Amino acid sequence: MELTDKNIKNKTILDEAANGDYKYGFVTDIDTHVIPKGLNEDVIRYISQVKGEPEWLLDFRLKAYRHWLTLEVPHWAHLNIPEIDFQDISYYAAPKKKEGPKSMDEVDPELRKTFDKLGISLEEQMRLSGIAVDAVMDSVSVKTTYKERLAELGVIFCSISEAVRDYPDLVKKYLGSVVPYTDNFYAALNSAVFSDGSFVYIPKGVRCPMELSTYFRINAADTGQFERTLIVADDDSYVSYLEGCTAPMRDNNQLHAAIVEIIVEERASVKYSTVQNWYPGDKNGKGGIYNFVTKRGLCRGDFSKLSWTQVETGSAITWKYPSCVLAGDNSVGEFYSVALTNNYQQADTGTKMIHLGKNTRSTIVSKGISAGYSQNSYRGLVRVAPKAINSRNYTQCDSLLLSSTSGAHTFPYIDIKNDSSVVEHEATTSKINEEQIFYCNQRGISTEDAIGLIVNGYAKEVVAKLPMEFAVEAQKLLQVSLEGSIG
Amino acid sequence: MSSIQQYIDLYESCSSAVDAGSTAVMNLPRRDALERLRGAKLPSRGDENYEISDLEDVFAPDYGLNINRISAANVDIDEPFRCDVPNMSTSLFYFFNDTYYDDNIVRPALSAGVIVKSLREAGETHREILEKYYAKIAPMDDAQVALNTLLAQDGLFVYVPAGVVVERPIQVVNLLRAESPLMVNRRMLIIIEAGAQARLLVCDHTQSPGVKFLNSQVLEVYVGENSVFDYYDLEESSIDTSRVSSMWLRQAAGSNVLVNGMTLTNGFTRNNYRIDINGEHAETRLLGMAIADGRQHVDNHTHISHNAGYCHSDELFKYVLEDEARGSFTGKILVAQGAQKTQAYQSNRNICAESARMHTKPQLEIYTDDVKCSHGATVGQLDPDALFYMQARGISCQEARTLLMQAFMSDIIDGIRLEALKDRLRHLVEKRFAGTLAQCRNCLGTSCHGKMKSIEKRKN
């Protein structure tokens, strides 16, 4: 190839794109307390002891662990998961703390720098955007901001360990009520070893005045992160919850098996948004996070509403089905998802909408984008129980293919057990439109930028559902994740 | 214990009788089938693609088998004429249970070189063809296929040589008749050579109401380059009939295939359609229809594999379910890597009334980028506005419902490429919705007009 100016320029852009695509790959040098690898009852007792947990929680963990021992790794997903040695993982890693920080000044400067790099400066957010942040690094919740303001309204937003200490009745009542430890292999594992996460309780009639946000980050090597989020929205309340995830670049695979449980009472509404950008592995598929997450919400009250929005661009393997159990009459479930896979990433993601109450409604919009050698699957279930009369579901799942070596798959399960419900499912799969790229090229937009534009346009329906700060990040992520994928 | 064991025991105790009632080519793979079946299980509920159907249950009862090939007695030759399609002259062939029946049947000569006969007989006369094609594409790791291979003693053999166009549709009438519960293992081997054209209409009937039947059949179909093959499968059996049918079809470049499976009355039905498109520029149209009420159970599973580029497949399945009926559709389109410019469409539309249940799973698996694929599924009811509109104009509710349901099924019937059969099916579907299909049978069976015409045709 002749090295003209243009070529050189293109080459640098491509190099930059190819090498600089994962901008969150840094390791924070913080004193971390990691326990030896392996999993047995002693490890669970140790975790429980370190965290000063009550007896009932230890029992819960041990029951989950004993159940987990009877389970086998699930293989039904359209994923090629290398065998995971569950004894080769350290199940607890926490930044060493002398004393809990009393104010922002006391937070470890290294830690704060990490969050600055992530673009979630705690002070900034406290002052300007008014987002309350609970940052979970490795396994322990580091600092929950904006607590005072929320406390005035009676909103509880703290780490799950604090909640166990301060509000044991609430935690005991709801923990495992939506995702029991018997649910699946990874849920059992999480129930046995979960180390931290967030707890949210919105009292009756309260509209949470700010977006609540958690940032997860796996920092230590060879550790698994098993966080647990529990959100309870009491009658007539509203909350919007954001979750962001990143991990540093590492050669070996790290396991992330989380549980999110949401309980929505009468006329309450919960909006849960995720931007998942765990380290996806390098261009040859080496390293990256295994993201095996169980997320489920129970719309228990009449007229309740739960809305999931997710933008999934990271992780080497994603196995995740945020679901809604629509038990209350007239309850509403929503699922909006963009899943982008590049290089050797694999994603098997979708949702379950279980209609149990009368006049329940659900909407599913899923957009898959596959590039490189990646495999991207949508797997969804819509089940309408005999008593869920007049229920309604609309599903749309589209796939966009950017390379001939990638795969896009759709596995919708539809199970209807009454005669007054209407269920629609639509799906299309197509290649990126060459005419649109040509049109952009003609107007001086490079192919790479054109693809970014088209993909963002394609995903707009979902991204528009995200809160503003996340929407901007999601758009950038989609563009960044695709760089270097044109071929 | 798996319900397969009783069949293994049965075979082991009378393997020589099974072999004696069949032909060498069919006896050859039995050993292999037996080995595969040891320790195997039939798919049951909970297995992928078997969400509502439990084959272990279906195969569990103790059925009799006609291993010694006792020929059918008291065959009512008039009975088949209810399958007569007015205005269409076909070459008729009969099977009583799993035995090819050819007594006293006079039919017009087939085109030159075309062979339609019993597999058992073809094993003697056309051994080299059978050796090349028999039990080659239906894989033995499928327990139902292995079980069929182990026990099937006879079946249908259709061979259309290269370049031959069979003008007259071939019609096969399968009749189930017995005094006590009977298991039928039927096999079909169909070979359409390059540039040939043929149409096959298969009708399933149960003549002994109240007797339990298990009909297990396996079809292997080879469609050569640039050939055209139409396959119509019409099931009108009884509520006590269970049917498990697997079709394995392989298409070469430039071929055009239409498969249409229609279930009007049945007990338990599981149809598997596995189509491999192995050459470029081939076209496939797969249609299916099910009308079920009472406790009928209809389960269709389709798998179309696009292994070559520039092909087109179009799939449409429609169900009307009432009462306690159970319906399932699981479909998959797989586009292999390199199968560029593929167009594949899949659609499943269902009307579900009363306490009927529908389970549907339309899947896409795509490993290449330059494709146009879509799938869709709906489950709903008849449009109340349309019903009201018609009632406001003096059409009774029942009639309005029948009209709407007929209109709903018209897509499937319109896909039929035989005018006379189209009219006939419209009529049958209308009768089926009006609940008078059984009466229609009798009237056709006894009406002088129908009978005379059929006899005339037989003599021609």
Boltz contact constraints between the chains, C-beta under 6 A:
constraints:
  - contact:
      token1: [A, 401]
      token2: [B, 369]
      max_distance: 6.0
  - contact:
      token1: [A, 403]
      token2: [B, 369]
      max_distance: 6.0
  - contact:
      token1: [A, 404]
      token2: [B, 368]
      max_distance: 6.0
  - contact:
      token1: [A, 404]
      token2: [B, 369]
      max_distance: 6.0
  - contact:
      token1: [A, 407]
      token2: [B, 366]
      max_distance: 6.0
  - contact:
      token1: [A, 407]
      token2: [B, 367]
      max_distance: 6.0
  - contact:
      token1: [A, 408]
      token2: [B, 366]
      max_distance: 6.0
  - contact:
      token1: [A, 409]
      token2: [B, 365]
      max_distance: 6.0
  - contact:
      token1: [A, 410]
      token2: [B, 363]
      max_distance: 6.0
  - contact:
      token1: [A, 410]
      token2: [B, 364]
      max_distance: 6.0
  - contact:
      token1: [A, 411]
      token2: [B, 363]
      max_distance: 6.0
  - contact:
      token1: [A, 413]
      token2: [B, 361]
      max_distance: 6.0
  - contact:
      token1: [A, 414]
      token2: [B, 360]
      max_distance: 6.0
  - contact:
      token1: [A, 414]
      token2: [B, 377]
      max_distance: 6.0
  - contact:
      token1: [A, 415]
      token2: [B, 359]
      max_distance: 6.0
  - contact:
      token1: [A, 416]
      token2: [B, 352]
      max_distance: 6.0
  - contact:
      token1: [A, 416]
      token2: [B, 358]
      max_distance: 6.0
  - contact:
      token1: [A, 416]
      token2: [B, 379]
      max_distance: 6.0
  - contact:
      token1: [A, 417]
      token2: [B, 357]
      max_distance: 6.0
  - contact:
      token1: [A, 419]
      token2: [B, 352]
      max_distance: 6.0
  - contact:
      token1: [A, 419]
      token2: [B, 353]
      max_distance: 6.0
  - contact:
      token1: [A, 419]
      token2: [B, 354]
      max_distance: 6.0
  - contact:
      token1: [A, 422]
      token2: [B, 380]
      max_distance: 6.0
  - contact:
      token1: [A, 423]
      token2: [B, 379]
      max_distance: 6.0
  - contact:
      token1: [A, 424]
      token2: [B, 378]
      max_distance: 6.0
  - contact:
      token1: [A, 425]
      token2: [B, 376]
      max_distance: 6.0
  - contact:
      token1: [A, 425]
      token2: [B, 377]
      max_distance: 6.0
  - contact:
      token1: [A, 426]
      token2: [B, 376]
      max_distance: 6.0
  - contact:
      token1: [A, 427]
      token2: [B, 375]
      max_distance: 6.0
  - contact:
      token1: [A, 428]
      token2: [B, 374]
      max_distance: 6.0
  - contact:
      token1: [A, 429]
      token2: [B, 364]
      max_distance: 6.0
  - contact:
      token1: [A, 429]
      token2: [B, 366]
      max_distance: 6.0
  - contact:
      token1: [A, 429]
      token2: [B, 373]
      max_distance: 6.0
  - contact:
      token1: [A, 430]
      token2: [B, 372]
      max_distance: 6.0
  - contact:
      token1: [A, 431]
      token2: [B, 369]
      max_distance: 6.0
  - contact:
      token1: [A, 431]
      token2: [B, 370]
      max_distance: 6.0
